[in-house]
Amino acid sequence: SARALLEEVKALLGPAPEDEDERPEAEDGPGAGDHALGLPAEVVEPEGPVAQRAVRLAVIEFHLGVNHIDTEELSAGEEHLVKCLRLLRRYRLSHDCISLCIQAQNNLGILWSEREEIETAQAYLESSEALYNQYMKEVGSPPLDPTECFLPEEEKLTEQERSKRFEKVYTHNLYYLAQVYQHLEMFEKAAHYCHSTLKRQLEHNAYHPIEWAINAATLSQFYINKLCFMEARHCLSAANVIFGQTGKISATEDTPEAEGEVPELYHQRKGEIARCWIKYCLTLMQNAQLSMQKNEEELQDKLQHLFSIFVHSCHGCAEDAQSGRPSAPPPRGLVHSYSGYA
């Protein structure tokens, strides 16, 4: 099995370097000591055989962790991912390790969210985002992908492919953060990260049309509730356009099966998008009706005010007539204007 093969490679690599492996596990959680999820002070490249072996061991620990999580062995998966981060502690901002470190933290974020420990998940995912931003600011070049650690030099990925994979890792990070903020009822931030995710997926042409369209339609509901109808309509229109690509995109890593082969899912999702359009139209009409009622009430208030002035003026004229007093002359401007026509 894959797990047995990974364990065999791990045994061949030998034990982890003592200065990395002997630290107590208490230091490996969020916010603990120099292994805290804060940003590293400087870029340290893993130079020399000891450092390179530590990086290779970290890759194996990462894959073992993902393997255990996939089989719902969360505790064992967490243990391997924490070991991975411990091995990368000094080098996590380096060209060789940044992608692996972010992926390990992303997976720990997912793991803790499945345990409903949302704040812990948030800490790991926000740390990944901060690491990405610092790396792009201080280094910027496409980093090594974890799959390259055991490849000969002539089989290494191109810079373009490295960049594509690294940006995909960061897009996943933003997607997971959107889910976490939604759970924490931080709806503004959740909408912002959801929008960023959708935008990046389009820019990098890495999306599943049905899933993308549903996420865009779901985002429209946030804008509808905020009465931001222009933004909501934009999301729904984009959902329609991308949903129209269903069946036109061949199966890839991001689209594991051709969507034309799932007609039941197709019609179900199409109905969900249609319901989002219905809610948009209903809310828009209700808001328009409320605006008209408000304007009508304001108009009625103004008319009533003018009518009360008119009644008061008429009442004053009647009193003057009864008392024999002449009514007040019109303003001079009106007299002059009238005289001008005489």
Secondary structure, DSSP 8 states (H G I E B T S, - for coil): -HHHHHHHHHHHH-S--HHHHSS-GGGGSTT-GGGSSS--SS-----SHHHHHHHHHHHHHHHHHHHHHHTT-HHHHHHHHHHHHHHTGGGTTSTTTHHHHHHHHHHHHHHHHHTT-HHHHHHHHHHHHHHHHHHHHHT-S----GGGTTS-GGG---HHHHHHHHHHHHHHHHHHHHHHHHHTT-HHHHHHHHHHHHHHHHHTT---HHHHHHHHHHHHHHHHHTT-HHHHHHHHHHHHHHHTTTTTS---SSS-S-GGG-HHHHHHHHHHHHHHHHHHHHHHHHHHHHHHHHHHHHHHHHHHHHHHHHHHHHHHHHHHHHHT-------HHHHHHHHHH-
